[in-house]
Amino acid sequence: MKTKLLSFLFASLCITTNAFADDFIVADFENNNIGDSYDVHAWSPEDGSATVAVDPVNANNKTVNVIASNWDAMLKLNVTLPAGKTLADFTTFAFDIFIPTNAADEGANWKQISIYLDGEKVYADDGYPFICDLNTWTTKTYALSDLTLSTENLSKTSFTLAFGLSSNTADYHVDNVKFSSPGEVSEDGYLTIDDFEDKTIGDIYATKSWSPGDATATVTADPVDAENKVINMVTSNWDAAVIFDVILPEGTTLGSCESLSFDLYNTPSQEWAEFSKVQVYIDGDKIFQDDTEEPTSPFNTWTNKTYPMSVMTMTDAQKAKSVFAMAVGISIGTGNYYMDNIKLKTETTGDGGDTGIIDLNKVMNVYVDGDMLYLNGAASNIEIYDVKGYTWLSVKNAETINMSSLEKGIYIVKFTVEHKTFMKKIVR
């Protein structure tokens, strides 16, 4: 069966994340002893503590329990990136969080998450948003482009990182702290979002659902090949799907992908289960439902499902995304099915036309110097947008662009030369 993805997650049941990307694990605390203490970013030493503890869900796992009695007291870690890497080489920052019921705080999960780099606040939620369900592990993922990072910050190879809830009555756990960059595309153009081979049987994935109890997504043995690992979706309500955090390679966006494919193994869990509809969501918005009258797949056999991206209903902002949460599943009230080999096929480059997406570095030199972007050659229809798809600048027929109006961060420059489209990630 094996043929070898700032997002903010929604309605989730999650204690593990997919490793389709190039992950750098900052800390998972497994080599620590219960009771070990970590540094805390705080106004004063007595404002908080960060102590290695037993996972409140899985007694075989270790986490850090953060307790705060003043605002902005949170876990602080010393980070040294792998040799040859700087912060600019990564696209997202993520960690798992578990907030238990807190008798001292009725709104324990309606807080502001803040992130500090070398003592400087580089991110804070607007207001006091809903963070996650209580008593449930949830992965929080942030695009680095959403952080206020200077060029100096992005060039760093080591730094202190502090993050967590800003609260004067906090009591929560964190685990699996990591930075990620995109995975590699195979020679035939496929990016494997997940094939579960690096997971452990029993690992749980986040799900998109109407309520937390509507679905579970658990890594399990393949019902046909016990040596293969797959994801098992069990649902008790419609419109549930398993969530994957996706980071596309540099120069690739959702709109430049050709197709989505996965292997599906359905079981007769309820009447007409074989006619359940495949659904796809991007950052919580439904972009596709397979409304054909044909059965989705025969029971108790693996079937490959492939859908061209042209049948997906996407906005321009969604098409421009390179970092997003994608949820995939079949809508069934009482479901029990398996999925494997979830993949996106990136667009291949043709000899002509205006749809070829190719590596800009192979064509011309593009670089940033101070406030200026230099294209080293005239181009038309030039656009600069962030990884969320928001267009900041749009210029026609230029070789240089003044970017002084842009905030510091990561952007995508996209433009057309001789009817071909070129894209490149840049750091402002």
C-alpha positions as MATLAB code, in Angstrom:
seq = 'MKTKLLSFLFASLCITTNAFADDFIVADFENNNIGDSYDVHAWSPEDGSATVAVDPVNANNKTVNVIASNWDAMLKLNVTLPAGKTLADFTTFAFDIFIPTNAADEGANWKQISIYLDGEKVYADDGYPFICDLNTWTTKTYALSDLTLSTENLSKTSFTLAFGLSSNTADYHVDNVKFSSPGEVSEDGYLTIDDFEDKTIGDIYATKSWSPGDATATVTADPVDAENKVINMVTSNWDAAVIFDVILPEGTTLGSCESLSFDLYNTPSQEWAEFSKVQVYIDGDKIFQDDTEEPTSPFNTWTNKTYPMSVMTMTDAQKAKSVFAMAVGISIGTGNYYMDNIKLKTETTGDGGDTGIIDLNKVMNVYVDGDMLYLNGAASNIEIYDVKGYTWLSVKNAETINMSSLEKGIYIVKFTVEHKTFMKKIVR';
ca = [
       0.000    0.000    0.000;
       2.908    2.353    0.583;
       4.129    4.208   -2.485;
       6.539    6.555   -1.169;
       1.477   19.404    5.390;
      -0.844   28.207   10.695;
      -2.848   26.963   10.624;
      -5.118   27.171   13.447;
      -6.884   23.881   14.038;
     -10.625   23.638   14.502;
     -12.933   21.300   16.505;
     -10.099   18.865   17.245;
      -9.159   15.773   19.207;
      -5.406   15.782   18.805;
      -2.340   14.498   20.592;
      -0.100   13.952   17.596;
       0.715   15.760   14.382;
       1.613   14.535   10.925;
       5.257   14.590    9.881;
       4.910   15.128    6.133;
       7.206   18.116    6.466;
      10.836   18.573    7.454;
      10.319   18.855   11.204;
      12.823   20.115   13.753;
      11.666   18.958   17.174;
      12.618   21.586   19.731;
      11.398   19.518   22.699;
       9.162   16.542   23.417;
      10.403   16.082   27.040;
      10.737   12.294   26.756;
      14.364   12.367   27.936;
      13.506   14.382   31.031;
      12.675   13.125   34.495;
       9.324   13.792   36.106;
       9.783   16.871   38.277;
      12.519   18.489   36.158;
      12.092   22.258   35.927;
      12.352   24.501   32.875;
      12.998   28.238   32.722;
       9.987   30.535   32.716;
       9.583   33.860   30.954;
       7.968   36.028   33.647;
       7.905   39.452   35.237;
       9.313   37.923   38.425;
      10.519   34.397   39.368;
       7.493   33.623   41.544;
       5.025   34.343   38.730;
       5.114   30.863   37.244;
       6.639   27.408   36.956;
       7.221   24.864   34.171;
       7.668   21.303   35.398;
       7.979   17.983   33.572;
       4.890   15.926   34.401;
       2.945   12.850   33.349;
       0.651   13.380   30.369;
      -2.919   13.741   31.736;
      -4.201   11.525   28.889;
      -1.383    9.026   28.309;
       0.528    7.976   31.438;
       3.410    6.697   29.278;
       4.084   10.177   27.862;
       5.807   13.190   29.432;
       4.811   16.826   29.074;
       5.538   20.166   30.739;
       2.935   21.493   33.156;
       2.880   25.295   33.145;
       1.349   27.099   36.124;
       1.122   30.903   36.100;
      -0.037   33.379   38.724;
       0.671   36.467   36.640;
       0.259   37.536   33.040;
       2.855   36.510   30.428;
       4.446   33.820   32.619;
       5.167   30.922   30.261;
       7.601   28.155   29.300;
      10.976   29.321   27.936;
      13.207   27.043   25.866;
      16.757   27.455   24.556;
      16.745   26.637   20.834;
      19.713   25.738   18.631;
      18.720   24.993   15.048;
      20.377   22.219   13.005;
      23.697   23.046   11.376;
      23.284   25.238    8.315;
      19.732   26.259    9.209;
      18.382   29.648   10.194;
      14.891   30.537   11.355;
      14.104   31.688    7.794;
      14.452   28.066    6.617;
      11.276   27.127    8.498;
       7.676   27.935    7.673;
       5.651   27.110   10.785;
       5.927   26.864   14.578;
       3.692   24.396   16.420;
       3.071   22.843   19.825;
       0.445   20.669   21.494;
      -1.572   22.119   24.362;
      -3.879   20.539   26.955;
      -6.010   22.812   29.150;
      -7.808   20.993   31.980;
     -10.902   22.229   33.760;
      -9.688   24.978   36.076;
     -11.785   25.719   39.152;
     -10.027   29.068   39.522;
     -10.903   30.161   35.972;
     -14.224   29.539   34.239;
     -12.738   30.736   30.925;
      -9.515   28.752   31.063;
      -9.605   28.042   27.306;
     -10.501   31.592   26.213;
      -7.077   33.184   26.431;
      -4.432   35.010   24.480;
      -1.467   32.984   23.262;
       1.796   34.934   23.070;
       5.183   34.050   21.574;
       8.525   35.631   22.524;
      11.876   35.401   20.746;
      14.909   36.394   22.820;
      12.583   38.201   25.210;
      10.816   40.210   22.514;
       7.107   39.575   21.905;
       6.708   38.572   18.264;
       3.112   37.343   18.363;
      -0.080   37.733   20.406;
      -3.643   36.671   19.617;
      -6.140   39.430   19.060;
      -8.365   39.675   22.136;
      -9.091   36.464   24.012;
     -10.077   33.866   21.413;
     -11.187   30.262   21.942;
      -7.955   28.248   22.205;
      -9.171   24.656   22.310;
     -11.616   22.289   23.963;
     -10.944   21.596   27.637;
      -9.388   18.255   28.614;
      -8.348   17.544   25.019;
      -4.920   17.679   23.411;
      -4.904   20.160   20.526;
      -2.144   21.197   18.137;
      -1.639   24.931   17.628;
       0.222   25.827   14.420;
       1.434   29.296   13.445;
       2.902   30.449   10.129;
       6.156   32.284   10.806;
       4.908   34.951    8.414;
       2.272   35.804   11.045;
       4.994   36.545   13.587;
       6.654   39.957   13.709;
      10.149   38.772   12.821;
      12.916   41.109   11.713;
      15.570   40.162    9.180;
      17.910   39.761   12.137;
      15.456   37.380   13.821;
      15.104   35.290   10.669;
      18.883   34.953   10.333;
      19.300   33.517   13.843;
      20.568   29.997   14.451;
      20.061   30.012   18.237;
      17.667   31.919   20.487;
      15.328   31.653   23.455;
      11.720   30.832   22.673;
       8.886   31.488   25.136;
       5.237   30.743   24.406;
       1.946   29.918   26.069;
      -1.220   31.344   27.577;
      -1.225   34.863   28.954;
      -3.206   34.420   32.189;
      -2.880   35.052   35.901;
      -4.596   31.738   36.708;
      -3.111   29.382   34.126;
      -2.649   25.620   34.563;
      -1.977   23.685   31.350;
       0.362   21.218   29.621;
       2.466   21.582   26.454;
       4.272   18.994   24.341;
       5.838   18.353   20.911;
       7.330   21.800   20.296;
       8.635   22.062   16.737;
       9.500   24.134   13.692;
       8.635   22.758   10.249;
       9.488   23.366    6.616;
       7.954   21.735    3.529;
       8.450   18.102    2.624;
      10.021   17.042   -0.672;
       8.156   16.457   -3.904;
       8.849   13.104   -5.562;
      10.223   12.862   -9.094;
       6.715   12.239  -10.421;
       5.467   15.448   -8.789;
       3.703   14.128   -5.672;
       3.918   15.632   -2.191;
       2.995   13.017    0.400;
       0.907   14.757    3.036;
       0.867   11.644    5.201;
       1.303    7.889    4.910;
       1.449    7.258    8.711;
       4.551    5.059    8.566;
       6.430    7.212   11.095;
       3.512    7.091   13.551;
       2.767    4.776   16.448;
      -0.301    2.573   16.565;
      -2.818    4.399   18.764;
      -1.701    7.944   17.865;
      -4.704   10.259   17.549;
      -5.175   12.925   14.881;
      -7.227   16.105   14.951;
     -10.683   15.955   13.412;
     -13.010   18.504   11.904;
     -16.478   17.844   13.339;
     -19.565   19.541   14.694;
     -18.590   18.607   18.265;
     -15.521   16.873   19.767;
     -17.329   13.563   20.329;
     -18.475   13.190   16.724;
     -15.353   11.501   15.381;
     -12.009    9.930   16.190;
      -9.020    9.500   13.874;
      -6.575    6.875   15.138;
      -3.438    5.370   13.616;
      -3.966    1.620   13.330;
      -2.817   -1.436   11.397;
      -3.996   -1.782    7.812;
      -7.002   -4.169    7.779;
      -5.431   -5.919    4.764;
      -1.690   -5.692    5.500;
      -0.877   -5.740    9.230;
       2.649   -4.405    8.583;
       1.252   -1.186    7.072;
      -0.118    1.751    9.102;
      -3.207    3.742    8.184;
      -5.679    6.159    9.775;
      -9.023    4.794   11.030;
     -11.945    7.244   11.088;
     -14.899    6.357   13.317;
     -17.787    8.828   13.137;
     -21.115    9.303   14.905;
     -22.215   12.398   12.968;
     -22.061   13.820    9.446;
     -19.376   16.122    8.011;
     -16.444   14.782   10.057;
     -12.945   14.604    8.545;
      -9.339   14.100    9.638;
      -7.123   17.204    9.668;
      -3.629   17.514    8.207;
      -1.360   20.553    8.539;
       0.071   21.162    5.062;
       3.218   23.109    4.176;
       3.784   23.275    0.431;
       7.297   23.521   -1.040;
       8.726   26.918   -1.917;
       7.117   28.361   -5.023;
       4.057   26.089   -4.789;
       0.573   27.161   -3.776;
      -2.701   25.285   -3.457;
      -3.801   26.785   -6.761;
      -0.738   25.392   -8.528;
      -1.522   21.796   -7.497;
      -3.112   19.423  -10.014;
      -4.906   16.869   -7.861;
      -5.616   15.415   -4.423;
      -5.503   11.652   -3.992;
      -5.815    9.104   -1.196;
      -6.547    5.425   -0.668;
      -9.914    4.574    0.922;
     -11.096    1.381    2.615;
     -14.795    1.576    3.555;
     -16.802   -0.817    5.722;
     -20.586   -1.465    5.832;
     -21.031    0.533    9.039;
     -24.548    1.659    8.119;
     -27.075    1.294    5.304;
     -25.956    2.992    2.072;
     -22.481    3.578    3.550;
     -20.949    2.939    0.125;
     -22.688    6.089   -1.177;
     -21.175    8.408    1.461;
     -19.763   11.592   -0.034;
     -16.066   12.551    0.007;
     -15.525   16.052    1.439;
     -12.480   18.339    1.516;
     -12.011   21.406    3.744;
      -9.336   24.119    3.729;
      -8.924   25.990    7.033;
     -12.451   24.939    8.010;
     -14.156   25.945    4.735;
     -15.655   23.195    2.572;
     -14.175   23.387   -0.921;
     -15.428   20.052   -2.307;
     -18.134   17.418   -1.977;
     -18.325   14.482   -4.367;
     -21.992   14.484   -5.410;
     -21.804   11.778   -8.063;
     -24.454    9.073   -7.953;
     -21.873    6.293   -8.124;
     -20.729    4.424   -4.970;
     -17.726    6.054   -3.297;
     -15.899    2.726   -3.080;
     -16.667   -0.988   -2.730;
     -16.674   -2.360    0.812;
     -13.653   -4.033    2.412;
     -11.189   -3.276   -0.355;
      -8.650   -0.505   -0.900;
      -9.675    1.990   -3.595;
      -7.665    4.953   -4.861;
      -9.620    8.202   -4.996;
      -8.178   11.028   -7.133;
      -9.796   14.436   -7.589;
      -8.447   17.209   -9.848;
      -8.113   20.521   -8.050;
     -10.158   22.074  -10.854;
     -13.327   20.560   -9.308;
     -12.615   22.249   -5.966;
     -14.442   25.517   -5.255;
     -11.642   27.768   -4.002;
     -11.311   31.513   -3.566;
      -8.269   33.352   -4.901;
      -7.024   33.661   -1.313;
      -7.298   29.895   -0.821;
      -5.527   29.198   -4.108;
      -2.648   31.424   -2.980;
      -2.102   29.537    0.285;
       1.062   27.546    0.866;
       0.388   26.815    4.565;
      -3.047   25.558    5.574;
      -5.072   22.944    7.450;
      -6.693   20.432    5.113;
      -9.442   18.082    6.306;
     -10.412   15.018    4.247;
     -13.066   12.381    4.867;
     -16.403   10.886    3.870;
     -19.587   12.306    5.352;
     -21.439    9.502    7.124;
     -23.564    9.477   10.257;
     -22.195    6.184   11.580;
     -18.909    5.571    9.839;
     -15.919    3.282   10.150;
     -13.381    3.616    7.361;
      -9.632    3.830    6.717;
      -7.428    6.165    4.642;
      -3.808    6.052    3.509;
      -1.329    7.756    1.172;
      -2.855   11.225    1.205;
      -1.062   13.185   -1.527;
      -1.121   16.397   -3.515;
       0.228   16.375   -7.056;
       2.063   19.593   -7.845;
       1.581   21.180  -11.236;
       4.010   20.039  -13.898;
       5.767   22.569  -16.112;
       4.844   22.635  -19.784;
       6.628   24.112  -22.760;
       4.194   26.972  -23.169;
       1.029   28.622  -21.924;
       0.566   30.616  -18.756;
       0.132   27.823  -16.215;
       3.663   26.475  -15.806;
       4.990   26.941  -12.278;
       8.761   26.525  -12.277;
      11.666   27.400  -10.054;
      12.418   31.083  -10.443;
      16.077   30.607   -9.484;
      16.600   28.563  -12.642;
      15.512   31.464  -14.832;
      16.704   34.728  -13.311;
      18.262   36.181  -10.201;
      15.693   37.500   -7.720;
      16.826   39.013   -4.456;
      16.002   41.545   -1.736;
      18.399   44.322   -0.758;
      17.123   46.625    1.952;
      13.666   47.880    0.963;
      14.055   46.899   -2.692;
      13.151   43.720   -4.571;
      15.286   43.187   -7.676;
      13.981   40.941  -10.482;
      17.000   41.299  -12.798;
      14.743   41.530  -15.820;
      11.389   43.046  -16.749;
       8.285   41.109  -15.744;
       4.541   41.684  -16.030;
       1.667   41.203  -13.574;
       3.905   41.210  -10.505;
       2.204   40.389   -7.200;
       3.600   40.116   -3.685;
       1.420   38.316   -1.157;
       1.786   36.627    2.208;
       1.365   32.909    2.871;
      -2.259   33.505    3.875;
      -2.976   34.739    0.350;
      -3.385   38.460    1.059;
      -1.958   40.580   -1.772;
       0.210   43.451   -0.499;
       1.584   44.840   -3.776;
       0.549   44.545   -7.418;
       2.763   46.085  -10.128;
       2.999   45.750  -13.902;
       6.106   45.802  -16.112;
       8.878   46.430  -13.596;
      12.376   45.249  -12.724;
      12.489   46.656   -9.191;
       9.840   47.077   -6.510;
       9.994   49.256   -3.411;
       8.773   47.156   -0.450;
       9.219   49.754    2.282;
       5.457   49.717    2.920;
       5.543   46.009    3.848;
       5.991   44.703    7.367;
       8.935   42.412    8.068;
       8.110   38.806    7.276;
       7.922   36.069    4.637;
       6.226   36.778    1.294;
       5.681   35.139   -2.087;
       6.554   37.086   -5.252;
       4.628   35.927   -8.317;
       4.939   37.313  -11.852;
       4.751   36.460  -15.510;
       7.562   36.372  -18.073;
       6.821   35.266  -21.636;
       3.493   33.722  -20.664;
       4.971   31.611  -17.877;
       4.271   32.124  -14.172;
       7.144   32.233  -11.681;
       6.989   32.147   -7.894;
       9.570   32.550   -5.136;
       9.551   32.955   -1.373;
      11.305   36.101   -0.147;
      12.115   37.496    3.283;
      11.421   41.201    3.830;
];
